């Protein structure tokens, strides 16, 4: 195909040269009207011109071949580059699929771990509630007494029995009683925790707690979590009292007129 193109170009150049020479000859003929031309000189000039044209065509052909070879080299280089890019792309695709699979596996493991943690959290909360319930039940026999005069070597059971008998006219069976915490530097009496043998005795004391004298007062022996929550709801309970309602804190929950309070 390339040879045909060169032959075609060669013929076109020859035709152009012949036309050019014909035109030049015509002009010379017009200028030198009447002068005879030497045929041998004309042939030599024509052959020289043809030789120059052939040389020009050969030079152009050489340059064209050089450009064509350069183009081939570039195409080959680009093909190698594209092959390298394609290979890298395939490698990247394989690595991407591998990483994507690993990420999927990790996400699955994370989901299982999260589900396991959620189940563990639920179980832990359930155990806490059961422990709280057991501790609340155990403390359901207890009462805390405050501002009961404290003496060295005292028997708290005897001391409380005398105060309850004197102020409330009751004789409950106290199973155990003791002071709470270390002695105070200011000499103020420490609270007493008393455990009653029978719940009705404890209930009657709570109902008549306003009858205590000499500043003695009594409260339920709440677990630390319930004590903190009740302290946080102190303002709500006070507001309910002032509004003529009946707030009651029981088993870690606040009830106002028998309706659970939702904080």
C-alpha positions as CSV (number, residue, x, y, z in Angstrom):
1,X,0.0,0.0,0.0
2,X,2.8,2.4,0.9
3,X,4.6,1.6,-2.4
4,X,1.5,2.5,-4.4
5,X,1.3,5.8,-2.6
6,X,5.0,6.6,-3.4
7,X,4.4,5.7,-7.1
8,X,1.4,7.9,-7.3
9,X,3.3,10.8,-5.7
10,X,6.2,10.1,-8.1
11,X,4.0,10.3,-11.2
12,X,2.3,13.5,-9.9
13,X,5.6,15.2,-9.4
14,X,6.8,14.2,-12.9
15,X,3.6,15.6,-14.5
16,X,4.1,18.8,-12.6
17,X,7.7,19.0,-13.7
18,X,6.8,18.3,-17.4
19,X,4.1,21.0,-17.2
20,X,6.6,23.4,-15.7
21,X,9.2,22.6,-18.3
22,X,6.7,23.0,-21.1
23,X,5.7,26.4,-19.8
24,X,9.3,27.4,-19.5
25,X,10.0,26.3,-23.0
26,X,7.0,28.2,-24.3
27,X,8.2,31.3,-22.6
28,X,11.7,31.0,-23.9
29,X,10.3,30.4,-27.3
30,X,8.2,33.6,-27.1
31,X,11.2,35.5,-25.7
32,X,13.7,34.2,-28.3
33,X,11.4,34.0,-31.1
34,X,13.4,32.9,-34.1
35,X,16.3,31.4,-32.1
36,X,17.0,27.7,-32.5
37,X,17.6,25.6,-29.5
38,X,20.2,23.0,-29.4
39,X,18.4,19.7,-28.9
40,X,21.2,18.1,-27.0
41,X,21.3,21.0,-24.5
42,X,17.5,20.8,-24.1
43,X,17.8,17.0,-23.3
44,X,20.6,17.6,-20.9
45,X,18.7,20.3,-19.1
46,X,15.6,18.2,-19.0
47,X,17.5,15.2,-17.7
48,X,19.1,17.3,-15.0
49,X,15.8,18.7,-13.9
50,X,14.4,15.2,-13.8
51,X,17.3,14.0,-11.8
52,X,16.8,16.9,-9.3
53,X,13.1,15.9,-9.1
54,X,14.0,12.3,-8.5
55,X,16.5,13.3,-5.8
56,X,13.9,15.4,-4.1
57,X,11.4,12.6,-4.3
58,X,13.9,10.1,-2.8
59,X,14.7,12.6,-0.1
60,X,11.0,13.1,0.7
61,X,10.6,9.3,0.6
62,X,13.5,8.9,3.1
63,X,12.0,11.5,5.4
64,X,8.6,9.9,5.2
65,X,10.1,6.4,6.0
66,X,12.0,7.9,8.9
67,X,8.8,9.5,10.2
68,X,6.9,6.3,9.6
69,X,9.5,4.3,11.6
70,X,9.3,6.9,14.4
71,X,5.6,6.5,14.4
72,X,5.9,2.8,14.5
73,X,8.2,3.1,17.5
74,X,5.8,5.3,19.3
75,X,2.9,3.0,18.6
76,X,4.9,0.1,19.9
77,X,5.9,2.1,23.0
78,X,2.3,3.1,23.6
79,X,1.2,-0.5,23.2
80,X,3.7,-1.6,25.8
81,X,2.5,1.2,28.1
82,X,-1.1,0.2,27.6
83,X,-0.2,-3.4,28.3
84,X,1.5,-2.4,31.5
85,X,-1.5,-0.3,32.5
86,X,-3.8,-3.1,31.7
87,X,-1.7,-5.5,33.8
88,X,-1.6,-3.1,36.7
89,X,-5.4,-2.6,36.4
90,X,-6.0,-6.3,36.5
91,X,-3.7,-6.6,39.5
92,X,-5.5,-3.7,41.2
93,X,-8.8,-5.3,40.5
94,X,-7.7,-8.5,42.1
95,X,-6.3,-6.7,45.1
96,X,-9.5,-4.6,45.3
97,X,-11.6,-7.8,45.3
98,X,-9.4,-9.3,47.9
99,X,-9.5,-6.3,50.2
100,X,-13.3,-5.9,49.6
101,X,-13.7,-9.5,50.7
102,X,-11.6,-9.0,53.8
103,X,-13.6,-5.9,54.7
104,X,-16.8,-7.8,54.3
105,X,-15.5,-10.5,56.6
106,X,-14.4,-7.9,59.2
107,X,-17.8,-6.3,59.0
108,X,-19.5,-9.6,59.6
109,X,-17.3,-10.2,62.6
110,X,-18.0,-6.7,63.9
111,X,-21.7,-7.3,63.6
112,X,-21.4,-10.6,65.5
113,X,-19.3,-8.9,68.2
114,X,-21.8,-6.0,68.5
115,X,-24.7,-8.5,68.7
116,X,-22.7,-10.5,71.3
117,X,-22.0,-7.3,73.3
118,X,-25.7,-6.3,73.1
119,X,-26.7,-9.7,74.4
120,X,-24.1,-9.5,77.1
121,X,-25.3,-6.0,78.0
122,X,-28.8,-7.2,78.3
123,X,-27.7,-10.1,80.5
124,X,-25.6,-7.9,82.7
125,X,-28.5,-5.4,83.1
126,X,-30.8,-8.3,83.9
127,X,-28.3,-9.6,86.5
128,X,-28.0,-6.1,88.0
129,X,-31.8,-5.9,88.2
130,X,-32.0,-9.2,90.0
131,X,-29.2,-8.2,92.4
132,X,-30.9,-4.9,93.0
133,X,-34.2,-6.8,93.7
134,X,-32.5,-9.2,96.1
135,X,-30.8,-6.3,97.9
136,X,-34.0,-4.3,98.0
137,X,-35.8,-7.3,99.5
138,X,-33.1,-7.8,102.1
139,X,-33.2,-4.2,103.0
140,X,-37.0,-4.3,103.1
141,X,-36.6,-5.4,106.8
142,X,-34.3,-2.4,107.6
143,X,-34.8,1.2,108.8
144,X,-32.3,4.0,109.3
145,X,-32.5,6.1,112.4
146,X,-30.9,9.5,112.6
147,X,-29.9,11.8,115.5
148,X,-30.1,9.0,118.1
149,X,-27.7,10.0,121.0
150,X,-24.5,7.9,120.7
151,X,-22.7,6.5,123.8
152,X,-19.5,4.6,124.1
153,X,-20.1,0.8,124.4
154,X,-23.8,1.2,123.7
155,X,-26.1,-1.6,122.6
156,X,-27.9,-0.2,119.6
157,X,-30.7,-2.8,119.9
158,X,-31.4,-1.7,123.5
159,X,-31.1,2.0,122.7
160,X,-33.6,1.8,119.8
161,X,-36.0,-0.4,121.7
162,X,-36.2,2.2,124.5
163,X,-36.8,5.1,122.1
164,X,-39.5,3.2,120.1
165,X,-41.2,2.0,123.2
166,X,-41.2,5.5,124.7
167,X,-42.2,7.6,121.7
168,X,-44.4,5.1,119.7
169,X,-45.6,2.8,122.4
170,X,-44.4,-0.2,120.3
171,X,-42.2,-3.1,121.2
172,X,-40.9,-4.4,117.9
173,X,-38.5,-7.4,117.6
174,X,-35.2,-5.9,116.5
175,X,-33.0,-8.6,114.9
176,X,-29.8,-6.5,114.6
177,X,-28.7,-2.9,114.8
178,X,-25.4,-1.0,114.4
179,X,-24.0,2.4,113.7
180,X,-23.0,3.4,110.2
181,X,-19.5,4.7,109.4
182,X,-16.6,5.8,111.5
183,X,-16.9,8.1,114.5
184,X,-17.3,11.8,113.7
185,X,-14.9,14.4,114.8
186,X,-17.7,16.9,115.7
187,X,-19.3,14.3,118.1
188,X,-22.6,14.2,116.2
189,X,-24.3,10.8,116.4
190,X,-23.9,8.4,113.5
191,X,-27.0,6.9,111.9
192,X,-28.2,3.5,113.0
193,X,-29.3,0.7,110.7
194,X,-31.8,-1.6,112.4
195,X,-33.1,-4.9,111.0
196,X,-36.5,-6.0,112.2
197,X,-37.7,-9.5,112.4
198,X,-41.2,-8.8,111.2
199,X,-42.1,-6.5,108.3
200,X,-45.3,-5.3,110.1
201,X,-43.2,-3.8,112.9
202,X,-41.1,-1.9,110.4
203,X,-44.3,-0.7,108.5
204,X,-45.9,0.6,111.8
205,X,-42.7,2.5,112.7
206,X,-42.7,4.2,109.3
207,X,-46.4,5.1,109.6
208,X,-45.8,6.7,113.0
209,X,-42.4,8.2,112.3
210,X,-43.7,11.8,113.0
211,X,-44.2,10.8,116.7
212,X,-40.5,10.5,117.4
213,X,-39.2,13.2,119.8
214,X,-35.8,14.9,120.4
215,X,-35.1,15.3,116.7
216,X,-35.0,11.6,116.0
217,X,-36.3,10.7,112.6
218,X,-36.4,7.5,110.4
219,X,-36.2,6.6,106.8
220,X,-36.0,3.5,104.6
221,X,-32.6,1.8,104.1
222,X,-32.3,2.2,100.4
223,X,-29.6,0.7,98.2
224,X,-27.1,3.2,97.0
225,X,-28.5,3.4,93.5
226,X,-32.0,4.0,94.7
227,X,-30.8,6.6,97.3
228,X,-29.0,8.5,94.5
229,X,-32.1,8.4,92.2
230,X,-34.4,9.6,95.1
231,X,-32.0,12.4,95.8
232,X,-32.0,13.4,92.1
233,X,-35.9,13.5,92.2
234,X,-36.0,15.5,95.5
235,X,-37.2,18.6,93.7
236,X,-39.9,16.7,91.8
237,X,-41.2,15.2,95.0
238,X,-41.2,18.5,96.8
239,X,-43.2,20.1,94.0
240,X,-45.7,17.2,94.2
241,X,-46.0,17.7,97.9
242,X,-46.7,21.4,97.5
243,X,-49.3,20.7,94.8
244,X,-51.2,18.5,97.2
245,X,-50.2,15.3,95.5
246,X,-48.8,12.1,97.1
247,X,-45.3,11.2,95.9
248,X,-43.9,7.9,96.9
249,X,-40.5,6.3,96.1
250,X,-40.6,2.5,95.9
251,X,-38.2,0.0,94.4
252,X,-36.2,2.6,92.6
253,X,-39.2,4.3,91.0
254,X,-41.2,7.4,91.9
255,X,-44.9,7.3,91.9
256,X,-47.1,10.4,92.1
257,X,-50.7,9.6,93.2
258,X,-50.0,6.0,92.2
259,X,-48.9,6.9,88.7
260,X,-45.2,6.1,87.7
261,X,-43.2,9.2,87.1
262,X,-41.4,9.2,83.8
263,X,-38.2,11.3,84.0
